[in-house]
Amino acid sequence: MAQAQGLAKRYIKAFFKGFFVAVPVTVTFLDRVACVARVEGASMQPSLNPGGRQASDVVLLNHWSIRNYDVQRGDIVSLV
C-alpha cells in the first residue's frame, strides 16, 4: 500500500513538472512562431472557402515571416 502511494506521488510530481514546462513553451511557440486559425465567411472567397460553401478552412499563420519582413506579393496577411 505504501509503495503504491509513493508511486502515485512520483507520477503526480512528474505530471506537474512536465505541465509547467510544456505550457509556457507551447504558449511562446503559438505567440512567436506560428498558430492555427479558422477562416470563415465570404471575405476571403475565392482563395479560401471556394464555391460559397459553409465549411470553414483552417490555415497556419506564420508569425516568423512577418518578424523578418519576408512578405511577398500574393501572400495573405492576417491582421487582428
Distance bins in CASP14 RR format, pairs under 12 A and 6 or more apart:
PFRMAT RR
TARGET T0000
AUTHOR 0000-0000-0000
RMODE 2
METHOD distances of the structure
MODEL  1
1 7 0 0 0 0 0 1 0 0 0 0 0
1 8 0 0 0 0 0 1 0 0 0 0 0
2 8 0 0 0 0 0 1 0 0 0 0 0
2 9 0 0 0 0 0 1 0 0 0 0 0
3 9 0 0 0 0 0 1 0 0 0 0 0
3 10 0 0 0 0 0 1 0 0 0 0 0
4 10 0 0 0 0 0 1 0 0 0 0 0
4 11 0 0 0 0 0 1 0 0 0 0 0
5 11 0 0 0 0 0 1 0 0 0 0 0
5 12 0 0 0 0 0 1 0 0 0 0 0
6 12 0 0 0 0 1 0 0 0 0 0 0
6 13 0 0 0 0 1 0 0 0 0 0 0
6 14 0 0 0 0 0 1 0 0 0 0 0
7 13 0 0 0 0 0 1 0 0 0 0 0
7 14 0 0 0 0 0 1 0 0 0 0 0
8 14 0 0 0 0 0 1 0 0 0 0 0
8 15 0 0 0 0 0 1 0 0 0 0 0
9 15 0 0 0 0 0 1 0 0 0 0 0
9 16 0 0 0 0 0 1 0 0 0 0 0
10 16 0 0 0 0 0 1 0 0 0 0 0
10 17 0 0 0 0 0 1 0 0 0 0 0
11 17 0 0 0 0 0 1 0 0 0 0 0
11 18 0 0 0 0 0 1 0 0 0 0 0
12 18 0 0 0 0 0 1 0 0 0 0 0
12 19 0 0 0 0 0 1 0 0 0 0 0
13 19 0 0 0 0 0 1 0 0 0 0 0
13 20 0 0 0 0 0 1 0 0 0 0 0
14 20 0 0 0 0 0 1 0 0 0 0 0
14 21 0 0 0 0 0 1 0 0 0 0 0
15 21 0 0 0 0 0 1 0 0 0 0 0
15 22 0 0 0 0 0 1 0 0 0 0 0
16 22 0 0 0 0 0 1 0 0 0 0 0
16 23 0 0 0 0 0 1 0 0 0 0 0
17 23 0 0 0 0 0 1 0 0 0 0 0
18 24 0 0 0 0 0 1 0 0 0 0 0
18 25 0 0 0 0 1 0 0 0 0 0 0
18 26 0 0 0 0 0 1 0 0 0 0 0
19 25 0 0 0 0 0 1 0 0 0 0 0
19 26 0 0 0 0 0 1 0 0 0 0 0
20 26 0 0 0 0 0 1 0 0 0 0 0
20 27 0 0 0 0 0 1 0 0 0 0 0
21 27 0 0 0 0 0 1 0 0 0 0 0
21 28 0 0 0 0 0 1 0 0 0 0 0
22 28 0 0 0 0 0 1 0 0 0 0 0
22 29 0 0 0 0 0 1 0 0 0 0 0
23 29 0 0 0 0 0 1 0 0 0 0 0
23 30 0 0 0 0 0 1 0 0 0 0 0
24 30 0 0 0 0 0 1 0 0 0 0 0
24 31 0 0 0 0 0 1 0 0 0 0 0
24 32 0 0 0 0 0 1 0 0 0 0 0
25 31 0 0 0 0 0 1 0 0 0 0 0
25 32 0 0 0 0 0 1 0 0 0 0 0
25 33 0 0 0 0 0 1 0 0 0 0 0
26 32 0 0 0 0 0 1 0 0 0 0 0
26 33 0 0 0 0 0 1 0 0 0 0 0
26 34 0 0 0 0 0 1 0 0 0 0 0
26 35 0 0 0 0 0 1 0 0 0 0 0
27 33 0 0 0 0 0 1 0 0 0 0 0
27 35 0 0 0 0 0 1 0 0 0 0 0
28 34 0 0 0 0 0 1 0 0 0 0 0
28 35 0 0 0 0 0 1 0 0 0 0 0
28 63 0 0 0 0 0 1 0 0 0 0 0
29 35 0 0 0 0 1 0 0 0 0 0 0
29 36 0 0 0 0 0 1 0 0 0 0 0
29 63 0 0 0 0 1 0 0 0 0 0 0
29 64 0 0 0 0 0 1 0 0 0 0 0
30 36 0 0 0 0 1 0 0 0 0 0 0
30 37 0 0 0 0 0 1 0 0 0 0 0
30 60 0 0 0 0 0 1 0 0 0 0 0
30 61 0 0 0 0 1 0 0 0 0 0 0
30 62 0 0 0 0 0 1 0 0 0 0 0
30 63 0 0 0 0 1 0 0 0 0 0 0
31 61 0 0 0 0 0 1 0 0 0 0 0
31 63 1 0 0 1 0 0 0 0 0 0 0
31 64 0 0 0 0 0 1 0 0 0 0 0
31 67 0 0 0 0 0 1 0 0 0 0 0
32 61 0 0 0 0 0 1 0 0 0 0 0
32 62 0 0 0 0 0 1 0 0 0 0 0
32 63 1 0 1 0 0 0 0 0 0 0 0
32 64 1 0 0 1 0 0 0 0 0 0 0
32 66 0 0 0 0 0 1 0 0 0 0 0
32 67 1 0 0 1 0 0 0 0 0 0 0
33 60 0 0 0 0 0 1 0 0 0 0 0
33 61 0 0 0 0 1 0 0 0 0 0 0
33 62 1 0 0 1 0 0 0 0 0 0 0
33 63 1 0 1 0 0 0 0 0 0 0 0
33 64 1 0 1 0 0 0 0 0 0 0 0
33 65 0 0 0 0 0 1 0 0 0 0 0
33 66 0 0 0 0 0 1 0 0 0 0 0
33 67 0 0 0 0 1 0 0 0 0 0 0
33 68 0 0 0 0 0 1 0 0 0 0 0
34 59 0 0 0 0 0 1 0 0 0 0 0
34 60 1 0 1 0 0 0 0 0 0 0 0
34 61 1 0 0 1 0 0 0 0 0 0 0
34 62 1 0 1 0 0 0 0 0 0 0 0
34 63 1 0 1 0 0 0 0 0 0 0 0
34 64 1 0 0 1 0 0 0 0 0 0 0
34 65 0 0 0 0 1 0 0 0 0 0 0
34 66 0 0 0 0 0 1 0 0 0 0 0
34 67 0 0 0 0 0 1 0 0 0 0 0
34 78 0 0 0 0 0 1 0 0 0 0 0
35 58 0 0 0 0 0 1 0 0 0 0 0
35 59 0 0 0 0 1 0 0 0 0 0 0
35 60 1 0 0 1 0 0 0 0 0 0 0
35 61 1 0 1 0 0 0 0 0 0 0 0
35 62 0 0 0 0 1 0 0 0 0 0 0
35 63 1 0 0 1 0 0 0 0 0 0 0
35 64 0 0 0 0 0 1 0 0 0 0 0
35 78 0 0 0 0 1 0 0 0 0 0 0
35 80 0 0 0 0 0 1 0 0 0 0 0
36 56 0 0 0 0 0 1 0 0 0 0 0
36 57 0 0 0 0 0 1 0 0 0 0 0
36 58 1 0 0 1 0 0 0 0 0 0 0
36 59 1 0 0 1 0 0 0 0 0 0 0
36 60 1 0 1 0 0 0 0 0 0 0 0
36 61 1 0 0 1 0 0 0 0 0 0 0
36 62 0 0 0 0 0 1 0 0 0 0 0
36 63 0 0 0 0 0 1 0 0 0 0 0
36 78 0 0 0 0 0 1 0 0 0 0 0
37 44 0 0 0 0 0 1 0 0 0 0 0
37 48 0 0 0 0 0 1 0 0 0 0 0
37 56 0 0 0 0 1 0 0 0 0 0 0
37 57 0 0 0 0 1 0 0 0 0 0 0
37 58 1 0 0 1 0 0 0 0 0 0 0
37 59 1 0 1 0 0 0 0 0 0 0 0
37 60 1 0 0 1 0 0 0 0 0 0 0
37 61 1 0 1 0 0 0 0 0 0 0 0
37 62 0 0 0 0 0 1 0 0 0 0 0
37 63 0 0 0 0 0 1 0 0 0 0 0
37 76 0 0 0 0 0 1 0 0 0 0 0
37 78 1 0 0 1 0 0 0 0 0 0 0
37 79 0 0 0 0 0 1 0 0 0 0 0
37 80 0 0 0 0 1 0 0 0 0 0 0
38 44 0 0 0 0 0 1 0 0 0 0 0
38 48 0 0 0 0 0 1 0 0 0 0 0
38 49 0 0 0 0 0 1 0 0 0 0 0
38 55 0 0 0 0 0 1 0 0 0 0 0
38 56 1 0 1 0 0 0 0 0 0 0 0
38 57 1 0 0 1 0 0 0 0 0 0 0
38 58 1 0 1 0 0 0 0 0 0 0 0
38 59 1 0 0 1 0 0 0 0 0 0 0
38 60 0 0 0 0 0 1 0 0 0 0 0
38 61 0 0 0 0 0 1 0 0 0 0 0
38 78 0 0 0 0 0 1 0 0 0 0 0
39 45 0 0 0 0 1 0 0 0 0 0 0
39 47 0 0 0 0 1 0 0 0 0 0 0
39 48 1 0 1 0 0 0 0 0 0 0 0
39 49 1 0 0 1 0 0 0 0 0 0 0
39 50 0 0 0 0 0 1 0 0 0 0 0
39 55 0 0 0 0 0 1 0 0 0 0 0
39 56 1 0 1 0 0 0 0 0 0 0 0
39 57 1 0 1 0 0 0 0 0 0 0 0
39 58 1 0 0 1 0 0 0 0 0 0 0
39 59 1 0 1 0 0 0 0 0 0 0 0
39 60 0 0 0 0 0 1 0 0 0 0 0
39 61 0 0 0 0 0 1 0 0 0 0 0
39 76 0 0 0 0 1 0 0 0 0 0 0
39 78 0 0 0 0 1 0 0 0 0 0 0
40 48 0 0 0 0 1 0 0 0 0 0 0
40 49 1 0 0 1 0 0 0 0 0 0 0
40 52 0 0 0 0 0 1 0 0 0 0 0
40 53 0 0 0 0 0 1 0 0 0 0 0
40 54 0 0 0 0 1 0 0 0 0 0 0
40 55 0 0 0 0 1 0 0 0 0 0 0
40 56 1 0 1 0 0 0 0 0 0 0 0
40 57 0 0 0 0 1 0 0 0 0 0 0
40 58 0 0 0 0 0 1 0 0 0 0 0
40 59 0 0 0 0 0 1 0 0 0 0 0
41 47 0 0 0 0 0 1 0 0 0 0 0
41 48 0 0 0 0 1 0 0 0 0 0 0
41 49 1 0 0 1 0 0 0 0 0 0 0
41 50 0 0 0 0 0 1 0 0 0 0 0
41 51 0 0 0 0 0 1 0 0 0 0 0
41 52 0 0 0 0 1 0 0 0 0 0 0
41 53 0 0 0 0 0 1 0 0 0 0 0
41 54 0 0 0 0 1 0 0 0 0 0 0
41 55 0 0 0 0 0 1 0 0 0 0 0
41 56 1 0 0 1 0 0 0 0 0 0 0
41 57 0 0 0 0 1 0 0 0 0 0 0
42 48 0 0 0 0 1 0 0 0 0 0 0
42 49 1 0 0 1 0 0 0 0 0 0 0
42 50 0 0 0 0 0 1 0 0 0 0 0
42 51 0 0 0 0 1 0 0 0 0 0 0
42 52 1 0 0 1 0 0 0 0 0 0 0
42 53 0 0 0 0 0 1 0 0 0 0 0
42 54 0 0 0 0 0 1 0 0 0 0 0
42 56 0 0 0 0 0 1 0 0 0 0 0
43 49 0 0 0 0 1 0 0 0 0 0 0
43 52 0 0 0 0 0 1 0 0 0 0 0
43 76 0 0 0 0 0 1 0 0 0 0 0
43 78 0 0 0 0 0 1 0 0 0 0 0
44 50 0 0 0 0 1 0 0 0 0 0 0
44 51 0 0 0 0 0 1 0 0 0 0 0
44 52 0 0 0 0 0 1 0 0 0 0 0
44 56 0 0 0 0 0 1 0 0 0 0 0
44 57 0 0 0 0 1 0 0 0 0 0 0
44 59 0 0 0 0 1 0 0 0 0 0 0
44 76 1 0 0 1 0 0 0 0 0 0 0
44 77 0 0 0 0 0 1 0 0 0 0 0
44 78 0 0 0 0 1 0 0 0 0 0 0
45 51 1 0 0 1 0 0 0 0 0 0 0
45 52 1 0 0 1 0 0 0 0 0 0 0
45 53 0 0 0 0 1 0 0 0 0 0 0
45 54 0 0 0 0 0 1 0 0 0 0 0
45 56 0 0 0 0 0 1 0 0 0 0 0
45 57 0 0 0 0 0 1 0 0 0 0 0
46 52 0 0 0 0 1 0 0 0 0 0 0
46 53 0 0 0 0 0 1 0 0 0 0 0
46 57 0 0 0 0 0 1 0 0 0 0 0
47 57 0 0 0 0 1 0 0 0 0 0 0
47 59 0 0 0 0 0 1 0 0 0 0 0
47 74 0 0 0 0 1 0 0 0 0 0 0
47 75 0 0 0 0 0 1 0 0 0 0 0
47 76 1 0 0 1 0 0 0 0 0 0 0
48 55 0 0 0 0 0 1 0 0 0 0 0
48 56 0 0 0 0 1 0 0 0 0 0 0
48 57 1 0 1 0 0 0 0 0 0 0 0
48 58 0 0 0 0 1 0 0 0 0 0 0
48 59 1 0 0 1 0 0 0 0 0 0 0
48 76 1 0 0 1 0 0 0 0 0 0 0
48 78 0 0 0 0 0 1 0 0 0 0 0
49 55 1 0 0 1 0 0 0 0 0 0 0
49 56 1 0 0 1 0 0 0 0 0 0 0
49 57 1 0 1 0 0 0 0 0 0 0 0
49 58 0 0 0 0 0 1 0 0 0 0 0
49 59 0 0 0 0 0 1 0 0 0 0 0
50 57 0 0 0 0 1 0 0 0 0 0 0
51 57 0 0 0 0 0 1 0 0 0 0 0
57 76 0 0 0 0 0 1 0 0 0 0 0
59 75 0 0 0 0 0 1 0 0 0 0 0
59 76 1 0 0 1 0 0 0 0 0 0 0
59 77 0 0 0 0 0 1 0 0 0 0 0
59 78 0 0 0 0 1 0 0 0 0 0 0
60 76 0 0 0 0 0 1 0 0 0 0 0
60 78 0 0 0 0 0 1 0 0 0 0 0
61 75 0 0 0 0 0 1 0 0 0 0 0
61 76 0 0 0 0 1 0 0 0 0 0 0
61 77 0 0 0 0 1 0 0 0 0 0 0
61 78 1 0 1 0 0 0 0 0 0 0 0
61 79 0 0 0 0 0 1 0 0 0 0 0
61 80 0 0 0 0 1 0 0 0 0 0 0
62 68 0 0 0 0 0 1 0 0 0 0 0
62 70 0 0 0 0 1 0 0 0 0 0 0
62 71 0 0 0 0 1 0 0 0 0 0 0
62 75 0 0 0 0 1 0 0 0 0 0 0
62 76 0 0 0 0 0 1 0 0 0 0 0
62 77 0 0 0 0 0 1 0 0 0 0 0
62 78 0 0 0 0 1 0 0 0 0 0 0
63 70 0 0 0 0 0 1 0 0 0 0 0
63 71 0 0 0 0 0 1 0 0 0 0 0
63 77 0 0 0 0 0 1 0 0 0 0 0
63 78 0 0 0 0 1 0 0 0 0 0 0
63 80 0 0 0 0 0 1 0 0 0 0 0
64 70 0 0 0 0 1 0 0 0 0 0 0
64 71 0 0 0 0 0 1 0 0 0 0 0
65 71 1 0 0 1 0 0 0 0 0 0 0
65 72 0 0 0 0 1 0 0 0 0 0 0
65 75 1 0 0 1 0 0 0 0 0 0 0
65 76 0 0 0 0 0 1 0 0 0 0 0
65 77 0 0 0 0 1 0 0 0 0 0 0
65 78 0 0 0 0 0 1 0 0 0 0 0
66 72 0 0 0 0 0 1 0 0 0 0 0
66 75 0 0 0 0 1 0 0 0 0 0 0
66 76 0 0 0 0 0 1 0 0 0 0 0
66 77 1 0 0 1 0 0 0 0 0 0 0
66 78 0 0 0 0 1 0 0 0 0 0 0
66 79 0 0 0 0 0 1 0 0 0 0 0
66 80 0 0 0 0 0 1 0 0 0 0 0
69 75 0 0 0 0 0 1 0 0 0 0 0
69 77 0 0 0 0 0 1 0 0 0 0 0
70 77 0 0 0 0 0 1 0 0 0 0 0
71 77 1 0 0 1 0 0 0 0 0 0 0
71 78 0 0 0 0 0 1 0 0 0 0 0
END
